[in-house]
Amino acid sequence: MSYDLFIGDKTLSSWSLRGWLLFEKFGIPVTEHAIGMYQGTMSEDMKPLFPARTVPVMRTPEGHIVQDTLAMAETLNDRHPDAGMWPKDAGARALARWITAEMHSGFGALRGACPMNLQRIWLGFEPSDAVLADLARLETLWCQARTTYGQNGPWLFGDYSIADVFYAPVATRIITHKLPVSDMAMDYAHAHINDPAFLKWREGALTEDYGDTFKGSYQLPLDWTPWPESLWS
């Protein structure tokens, strides 16, 4: 038996991307199910998953329901200790948990002003002081992880870990909104958006049709251009 994973739109749902990467990047079998976030069916689709009310949601082979990506990550790490989801080194593991938790609970300005969108590059976006402060904090955390533990690879702690899962949507925001970051941060963003797992996810995003506009905060009053693969290298 495998796990079941219930996710929202691949174009827009950053939390769903995190949940999916927890399985895809660590080789854990899962069956994927779509929840109609923007199709008017979300409440009905979520009824079998009570008391969960947001995506992603995981159902274990035993039928246990787990909402929230951090809870999902720790549950999967407990159940699959050989999957290498956290760094082996104790110091690296402690820092990885720290910066994962900070991503999980923080960076509200960046999230609010720069929603994930895997179909558009916004032109002329001007980040606020609060967004710039969030970007500066990202630079601090990423630099600390990469210079201390990640010298041997493109990821924060050398090998891919749960920490990278949680920062994957941030990488897309940097590209989508053309945010001003250092070469180090841009290299890290490119590692994410060129990763085979991410490319597989975005193939699904390209099948989603929103017509001419996106709803709510996903529609910015800016010109835009499609997100071509030529921008990913």
Order of alpha helices (4+ residues) and beta strands (2+ residues): beta-alpha-beta-alpha-beta-beta-alpha-alpha-alpha-beta-alpha-alpha-alpha-alpha-beta
